[in-house]
Amino acid sequence: MDTTTTPMLETEIRASYDECNALVVDFTDVKYVSSAGLRILLSAHKVMSKKGGLRVTGVSDEIMEVFDITGFSTILNIEKKGA
């Protein structure tokens, strides 16, 4: 999730806001997340917290380290890969 791919993700997530009560983002194949990706996740979390919530699944140890360092692990509902 970098500046090249996050606009597509943001478009998809925003399009789903009205249609869903909860949102699951699968990170199984995500190997990198930039600040742009973190911004989109935070924005989605804010919107979805008023509904059924946001869950991030399939998070690798490397991505979990980014979430830990940035404090996102205390904000987001995260399921590590293989958990």
TIRO-2110 file (N, C-alpha, C; in Angstrom, 1 decimal):
// TIRO-2110
0.9, -1.2, 0.0, N, 1, A
0.0, 0.0, 0.0, CA, 1, A
0.9, 1.2, 0.0, C, 1, A
1.1, 1.8, -1.2, N, 2, A
1.9, 3.0, -1.3, CA, 2, A
1.1, 4.1, -2.0, C, 2, A
1.8, 5.1, -2.4, N, 3, A
1.1, 6.2, -3.0, CA, 3, A
0.5, 5.9, -4.4, C, 3, A
1.0, 4.8, -5.0, N, 4, A
0.5, 4.3, -6.3, CA, 4, A
-0.8, 3.5, -6.1, C, 4, A
-0.9, 2.7, -5.1, N, 5, A
-2.0, 1.8, -4.9, CA, 5, A
-3.1, 2.3, -4.0, C, 5, A
-2.8, 3.2, -3.1, N, 6, A
-3.8, 3.7, -2.1, CA, 6, A
-5.0, 4.4, -2.7, C, 6, A
-4.8, 5.2, -3.8, N, 7, A
-6.0, 5.8, -4.4, CA, 7, A
-7.1, 4.8, -4.8, C, 7, A
-6.7, 3.7, -5.3, N, 8, A
-7.7, 2.6, -5.7, CA, 8, A
-8.3, 2.1, -4.5, C, 8, A
-7.6, 1.8, -3.4, N, 9, A
-8.1, 1.3, -2.2, CA, 9, A
-9.1, 2.3, -1.6, C, 9, A
-8.7, 3.6, -1.6, N, 10, A
-9.6, 4.6, -1.0, CA, 10, A
-10.9, 4.7, -1.8, C, 10, A
-10.9, 4.6, -3.1, N, 11, A
-12.1, 4.6, -3.9, CA, 11, A
-13.0, 3.4, -3.5, C, 11, A
-12.4, 2.2, -3.4, N, 12, A
-13.2, 1.1, -3.1, CA, 12, A
-13.8, 1.2, -1.7, C, 12, A
-13.0, 1.6, -0.7, N, 13, A
-13.5, 1.7, 0.6, CA, 13, A
-14.6, 2.7, 0.7, C, 13, A
-14.4, 3.9, 0.1, N, 14, A
-15.4, 4.9, 0.2, CA, 14, A
-16.7, 4.5, -0.5, C, 14, A
-16.6, 3.7, -1.5, N, 15, A
-17.8, 3.2, -2.2, CA, 15, A
-18.6, 2.2, -1.4, C, 15, A
-17.9, 1.6, -0.5, N, 16, A
-18.6, 0.6, 0.4, CA, 16, A
-19.2, 1.2, 1.6, C, 16, A
-19.0, 2.4, 2.0, N, 17, A
-19.5, 3.0, 3.2, CA, 17, A
-21.0, 2.9, 3.4, C, 17, A
-21.7, 3.2, 2.3, N, 18, A
-23.2, 3.2, 2.4, CA, 18, A
-23.8, 1.8, 2.3, C, 18, A
-23.0, 0.9, 1.8, N, 19, A
-23.5, -0.5, 1.5, CA, 19, A
-23.2, -1.5, 2.6, C, 19, A
-22.4, -1.2, 3.5, N, 20, A
-22.0, -2.2, 4.5, CA, 20, A
-22.1, -1.6, 6.0, C, 20, A
-22.3, -2.6, 6.9, N, 21, A
-22.4, -2.3, 8.3, CA, 21, A
-21.0, -2.5, 9.0, C, 21, A
-20.2, -3.3, 8.4, N, 22, A
-18.8, -3.6, 8.9, CA, 22, A
-17.9, -3.8, 7.7, C, 22, A
-16.7, -3.5, 7.9, N, 23, A
-15.7, -3.6, 6.8, CA, 23, A
-14.5, -4.4, 7.3, C, 23, A
-14.1, -5.3, 6.4, N, 24, A
-12.9, -6.2, 6.6, CA, 24, A
-11.9, -5.9, 5.5, C, 24, A
-10.7, -5.5, 5.9, N, 25, A
-9.7, -5.3, 4.9, CA, 25, A
-8.6, -6.4, 5.1, C, 25, A
-8.4, -7.2, 4.1, N, 26, A
-7.5, -8.4, 4.1, CA, 26, A
-6.1, -7.9, 3.7, C, 26, A
-5.2, -8.1, 4.6, N, 27, A
-3.8, -7.7, 4.4, CA, 27, A
-2.9, -8.9, 4.1, C, 27, A
-3.5, -10.0, 3.7, N, 28, A
-2.7, -11.2, 3.5, CA, 28, A
-1.6, -11.0, 2.5, C, 28, A
-1.8, -10.3, 1.4, N, 29, A
-0.7, -10.1, 0.4, CA, 29, A
0.0, -8.8, 0.5, C, 29, A
-0.3, -8.0, 1.6, N, 30, A
0.3, -6.7, 1.7, CA, 30, A
1.7, -6.8, 2.4, C, 30, A
2.7, -6.3, 1.7, N, 31, A
4.1, -6.4, 2.1, CA, 31, A
4.6, -5.1, 2.6, C, 31, A
3.9, -4.0, 2.3, N, 32, A
4.4, -2.7, 2.7, CA, 32, A
3.2, -1.8, 2.9, C, 32, A
3.2, -0.9, 3.9, N, 33, A
2.2, 0.1, 4.0, CA, 33, A
2.8, 1.5, 4.3, C, 33, A
2.5, 2.4, 3.5, N, 34, A
3.0, 3.8, 3.6, CA, 34, A
2.1, 4.6, 4.5, C, 34, A
2.5, 5.9, 4.7, N, 35, A
1.7, 6.8, 5.5, CA, 35, A
0.4, 7.0, 4.8, C, 35, A
0.4, 7.0, 3.5, N, 36, A
-0.9, 7.2, 2.7, CA, 36, A
-1.8, 6.0, 3.0, C, 36, A
-1.3, 4.8, 3.1, N, 37, A
-2.1, 3.7, 3.5, CA, 37, A
-2.7, 3.8, 4.9, C, 37, A
-1.8, 4.2, 5.8, N, 38, A
-2.3, 4.4, 7.2, CA, 38, A
-3.4, 5.4, 7.3, C, 38, A
-3.2, 6.5, 6.5, N, 39, A
-4.2, 7.6, 6.5, CA, 39, A
-5.6, 7.0, 6.1, C, 39, A
-5.6, 6.2, 5.0, N, 40, A
-6.9, 5.6, 4.6, CA, 40, A
-7.5, 4.7, 5.6, C, 40, A
-6.6, 3.9, 6.3, N, 41, A
-7.1, 3.0, 7.3, CA, 41, A
-7.7, 3.8, 8.5, C, 41, A
-7.1, 4.9, 8.8, N, 42, A
-7.6, 5.7, 9.9, CA, 42, A
-8.9, 6.3, 9.6, C, 42, A
-9.0, 6.8, 8.3, N, 43, A
-10.2, 7.4, 7.9, CA, 43, A
-11.4, 6.4, 7.8, C, 43, A
-11.1, 5.2, 7.3, N, 44, A
-12.1, 4.2, 7.3, CA, 44, A
-12.5, 3.8, 8.7, C, 44, A
-11.5, 3.7, 9.6, N, 45, A
-11.9, 3.4, 11.0, CA, 45, A
-12.8, 4.4, 11.6, C, 45, A
-12.6, 5.7, 11.4, N, 46, A
-13.5, 6.7, 11.9, CA, 46, A
-14.9, 6.6, 11.4, C, 46, A
-15.0, 6.3, 10.1, N, 47, A
-16.4, 6.2, 9.5, CA, 47, A
-17.0, 4.9, 10.0, C, 47, A
-16.3, 3.8, 10.0, N, 48, A
-16.9, 2.5, 10.3, CA, 48, A
-17.1, 2.3, 11.8, C, 48, A
-16.4, 3.1, 12.7, N, 49, A
-16.7, 3.0, 14.1, CA, 49, A
-18.1, 3.4, 14.5, C, 49, A
-18.7, 4.2, 13.6, N, 50, A
-20.1, 4.6, 13.9, CA, 50, A
-21.1, 3.5, 13.4, C, 50, A
-20.5, 2.5, 12.7, N, 51, A
-21.3, 1.4, 12.3, CA, 51, A
-20.9, 0.1, 13.0, C, 51, A
-20.6, -0.9, 12.2, N, 52, A
-20.1, -2.2, 12.8, CA, 52, A
-18.6, -2.4, 13.0, C, 52, A
-17.9, -1.4, 12.6, N, 53, A
-16.4, -1.4, 12.8, CA, 53, A
-15.6, -1.8, 11.6, C, 53, A
-14.3, -1.7, 11.8, N, 54, A
-13.3, -2.0, 10.7, CA, 54, A
-12.4, -3.1, 11.3, C, 54, A
-12.2, -4.1, 10.5, N, 55, A
-11.3, -5.2, 11.0, CA, 55, A
-10.2, -5.4, 9.9, C, 55, A
-9.0, -5.5, 10.3, N, 56, A
-7.9, -5.7, 9.4, CA, 56, A
-7.3, -7.1, 9.6, C, 56, A
-7.4, -8.0, 8.6, N, 57, A
-7.0, -9.4, 8.8, CA, 57, A
-5.8, -9.7, 8.0, C, 57, A
-5.2, -10.9, 8.4, N, 58, A
-4.0, -11.4, 7.6, CA, 58, A
-2.8, -10.6, 7.7, C, 58, A
-2.6, -9.9, 8.8, N, 59, A
-1.5, -8.9, 8.9, CA, 59, A
-0.2, -9.7, 9.3, C, 59, A
0.8, -9.5, 8.5, N, 60, A
2.1, -10.1, 8.7, CA, 60, A
2.9, -9.5, 9.9, C, 60, A
3.9, -10.1, 10.3, N, 61, A
4.7, -9.6, 11.4, CA, 61, A
5.3, -8.3, 11.0, C, 61, A
5.8, -8.1, 9.8, N, 62, A
6.4, -6.9, 9.3, CA, 62, A
5.4, -5.7, 9.4, C, 62, A
4.2, -6.0, 8.9, N, 63, A
3.2, -4.9, 8.9, CA, 63, A
2.7, -4.6, 10.3, C, 63, A
2.6, -5.7, 11.1, N, 64, A
2.2, -5.5, 12.6, CA, 64, A
3.2, -4.6, 13.3, C, 64, A
4.5, -4.7, 12.9, N, 65, A
5.5, -3.9, 13.5, CA, 65, A
5.3, -2.4, 13.1, C, 65, A
4.9, -2.1, 11.9, N, 66, A
4.5, -0.8, 11.5, CA, 66, A
3.3, -0.3, 12.3, C, 66, A
2.3, -1.1, 12.5, N, 67, A
1.1, -0.8, 13.3, CA, 67, A
1.5, -0.5, 14.7, C, 67, A
2.4, -1.3, 15.3, N, 68, A
2.9, -1.1, 16.7, CA, 68, A
3.6, 0.2, 16.8, C, 68, A
4.5, 0.5, 15.9, N, 69, A
5.4, 1.7, 16.0, CA, 69, A
4.5, 3.0, 15.9, C, 69, A
3.5, 2.9, 15.0, N, 70, A
2.7, 4.1, 14.7, CA, 70, A
1.5, 4.2, 15.7, C, 70, A
1.3, 3.2, 16.5, N, 71, A
0.2, 3.2, 17.5, CA, 71, A
-1.1, 2.7, 16.9, C, 71, A
-1.1, 2.3, 15.7, N, 72, A
-2.3, 1.8, 15.0, CA, 72, A
-2.8, 0.5, 15.7, C, 72, A
-1.9, -0.2, 16.3, N, 73, A
-2.3, -1.5, 16.9, CA, 73, A
-3.2, -1.2, 18.1, C, 73, A
-3.2, 0.0, 18.6, N, 74, A
-4.1, 0.3, 19.8, CA, 74, A
-5.4, 0.9, 19.3, C, 74, A
-5.5, 1.2, 18.0, N, 75, A
-6.7, 1.9, 17.4, CA, 75, A
-7.5, 0.9, 16.6, C, 75, A
-6.8, 0.1, 15.8, N, 76, A
-7.5, -0.8, 14.9, CA, 76, A
-7.8, -2.2, 15.5, C, 76, A
-8.8, -2.9, 15.0, N, 77, A
-9.0, -4.3, 15.3, CA, 77, A
-8.2, -5.1, 14.3, C, 77, A
-7.1, -5.7, 14.8, N, 78, A
-6.2, -6.3, 13.9, CA, 78, A
-6.1, -7.8, 14.2, C, 78, A
-6.1, -8.6, 13.1, N, 79, A
-5.9, -10.1, 13.3, CA, 79, A
-4.6, -10.4, 12.5, C, 79, A
-3.6, -11.0, 13.2, N, 80, A
-2.4, -11.3, 12.5, CA, 80, A
-2.6, -12.5, 11.6, C, 80, A
-1.7, -12.7, 10.7, N, 81, A
-1.7, -13.8, 9.7, CA, 81, A
-1.5, -15.1, 10.5, C, 81, A
-2.4, -16.1, 10.2, N, 82, A
-2.3, -17.4, 10.9, CA, 82, A
-2.9, -17.4, 12.3, C, 82, A
-3.5, -16.3, 12.7, N, 83, A
-4.2, -16.3, 14.0, CA, 83, A
-5.6, -16.9, 14.0, C, 83, A
END
